[in-house]
């Protein structure tokens, strides 16, 4: 399931070089039919102890059909823009333990909304070649507040480039920040996020993964 495209780096310079090399591999295209969606989340027990969680949901019922938890130590320092090198290895290990192959990865983080246009959702998408999207709680870039109704959105811009959307998932609630990771369009990503948020601000993929991480 995991493509061996690079060794895991030891330095910031090596990590940046990997992002620059893999960035052209990101594809923006209509995804295939999505029946199952995986939520990926990382919890920290201390500065370097990581609990990586994946939950797979049936998109129609939003019920959990598979899950996995992997514990480990972060092997890369905490550097803005390079979070994937701390969190991707245990998340990939958790994905590898699944018995259900998800149709899309929903990451608690960024995709193209990233200084080098290669956030965690892009990195995991390219390494697995699965459609992936980033759904962030905070904005990476500038945006005007969208309308107050569910489904309203406004462009998210970074360096004068549109890199995602501020999407209102519930009326009167703060937006989430959606960006493409791999093999998905921004329209399809936002449509999926709305399907995954019938009652709350955050997608059920993120909520179930976060809950499992807290109790594991």
C-alpha positions in Angstrom: 0.0 0.0 0.0 2.9 2.3 0.7 5.2 3.4 -2.1 8.9 3.6 -1.2 9.7 7.0 -2.7 12.3 8.4 -0.3 14.2 7.6 2.9 13.1 9.4 6.0 15.4 12.5 6.4 17.6 13.5 9.4 17.9 17.2 8.6 15.6 20.0 7.7 17.4 20.5 4.4 16.9 16.9 3.4 13.2 17.1 4.3 12.7 20.3 2.3 14.4 18.6 -0.7 12.1 15.7 -0.4 9.0 17.9 -0.5 10.3 19.8 -3.5 11.0 16.6 -5.3 7.7 14.9 -4.6 5.5 18.0 -5.1 5.2 17.5 -8.9 3.7 14.1 -8.3 0.6 15.6 -6.8 -2.4 15.2 -9.2 -5.5 17.3 -9.0 -8.3 15.2 -10.7 -11.8 14.0 -10.1 -11.6 11.1 -7.6 -13.3 7.8 -8.1 -16.5 7.0 -6.3 -16.0 7.4 -2.5 -17.7 4.7 -0.4 -15.2 4.7 2.5 -13.2 7.6 4.0 -10.3 7.3 6.5 -9.7 9.8 9.2 -6.1 10.3 10.2 -5.1 11.9 13.5 -2.0 12.0 15.7 -2.1 12.4 19.5 1.0 13.3 21.6 1.5 11.7 25.0 4.6 13.8 25.6 6.8 15.8 23.3 7.9 12.9 21.2 5.6 10.0 22.1 3.1 9.6 19.3 -0.2 7.8 19.0 -1.2 7.5 15.3 -4.9 6.7 14.7 -6.8 5.8 11.5 -10.5 5.2 11.5 -12.3 4.1 8.3 -16.0 5.2 7.9 -18.7 4.1 5.6 -19.6 7.4 4.0 -23.3 6.6 3.6 -23.9 5.7 7.3 -20.8 7.4 8.9 -20.3 4.2 10.9 -16.7 3.0 11.6 -15.9 -0.1 9.7 -12.2 -0.4 10.5 -9.5 1.2 12.7 -5.9 0.9 13.8 -3.7 2.5 16.4 0.1 2.7 16.3 2.3 4.0 19.0 5.8 5.3 18.4 8.4 7.9 18.9 8.8 11.0 16.7 12.0 10.7 14.8 12.1 14.2 13.4 12.1 17.6 15.2 9.1 19.9 15.5 9.6 22.3 12.5 6.8 24.4 10.9 6.1 23.2 7.4 7.8 19.8 8.1 5.2 18.2 10.4 4.7 15.3 7.9 8.2 14.0 8.8 7.1 13.6 12.4 3.6 12.3 11.8 3.6 10.4 8.5 5.7 7.4 9.5 3.4 6.2 12.3 0.3 7.2 10.2 1.6 5.1 7.3 2.2 2.2 9.8 -1.4 2.5 11.0 -2.7 2.6 7.4 -0.7 -0.6 6.7 -2.6 -2.4 9.5 -6.0 -1.8 8.1 -8.1 -4.6 6.6 -10.3 -2.2 4.6 -8.6 -0.1 2.0 -10.2 3.4 2.2 -11.2 5.2 -0.9 -9.9 8.6 0.4 -7.7 9.9 3.2 -9.1 12.8 5.3 -6.1 14.3 7.1 -6.3 16.6 10.1 -4.0 19.1 8.5 -3.1 20.7 5.2 -2.6 19.7 1.6 -1.7 22.3 -1.0 -2.3 25.0 1.7 1.4 24.8 2.6 4.5 27.0 2.0 5.8 24.5 -0.5 2.4 23.2 -1.6 3.1 19.8 0.0 1.5 19.4 3.4 0.7 16.2 5.2 -2.3 15.3 3.0 -0.2 15.7 -0.2 2.6 13.6 1.3 0.4 10.8 2.5 -1.6 10.8 -0.8 1.5 10.6 -2.9 3.1 7.8 -0.8 -0.1 5.7 -0.9 -1.4 7.0 -4.3 -4.8 7.3 -2.6 -7.1 10.3 -3.1 -6.5 12.6 -0.1 -7.6 15.9 1.3 -6.6 18.2 4.1 -9.1 19.6 6.6 -7.4 22.0 8.9 -8.8 23.7 12.0 -6.6 26.8 11.4 -5.9 28.7 8.2 -2.6 28.4 6.3 -3.0 31.7 4.4 -5.5 34.6 4.1 -9.3 34.4 3.6 -12.4 36.5 3.9 -15.0 35.1 6.3 -17.5 33.0 4.2 -21.3 33.4 4.6 -22.9 32.2 7.7 -24.9 29.3 6.1 -23.7 25.7 5.9 -21.9 25.2 2.6 -20.8 28.8 2.2 -17.1 29.2 1.4 -14.4 31.7 0.5 -11.0 31.2 -1.2 -8.0 30.5 1.0 -4.9 32.3 -0.5 -1.2 31.9 0.1 1.3 34.0 -1.7 -1.6 35.4 -3.9 -2.4 31.8 -5.0 -5.7 30.0 -4.2 -4.6 27.0 -2.2 -7.9 25.9 -0.6 -11.2 27.1 0.9 -12.6 28.3 4.2 -15.7 26.1 4.3 -18.7 26.7 6.7 -19.8 23.2 7.7 -22.4 24.4 10.2 -24.5 27.6 10.4 -22.8 30.2 12.5 -19.8 28.0 13.4 -16.2 28.8 12.5 -15.2 27.4 9.1 -12.7 24.6 8.5 -9.9 24.9 5.9 -10.1 22.4 3.1 -7.2 21.8 0.6 -6.4 19.2 -2.0 -3.9 16.5 -1.1 -3.7 14.2 -4.1 -6.0 12.8 -6.8 -8.9 15.1 -5.8 -10.4 18.4 -6.9 -11.2 21.2 -4.5 -14.9 21.0 -5.4 -14.9 17.2 -4.7 -13.0 17.7 -1.4 -15.5 20.3 -0.1 -18.5 18.1 -1.2 -17.0 15.2 0.7 -16.4 17.3 3.8 -20.0 18.4 3.9 -21.1 14.8 3.6 -18.9 14.0 6.6 -20.2 16.9 8.8 -23.9 16.4 9.2 -24.0 17.7 12.8 -20.6 19.2 13.9 -17.9 21.5 12.6 -15.3 18.8 12.1 -15.7 15.7 9.8 -16.8 12.5 11.5 -13.5 11.0 10.2 -11.5 13.4 12.3 -13.9 13.2 15.3 -13.8 9.4 15.4 -10.0 9.3 15.0 -9.5 11.9 17.7 -11.8 10.0 20.1 -10.0 6.7 19.5 -6.6 8.4 20.1 -7.8 9.9 23.4 -8.9 6.5 24.8 -6.0 4.4 23.4 
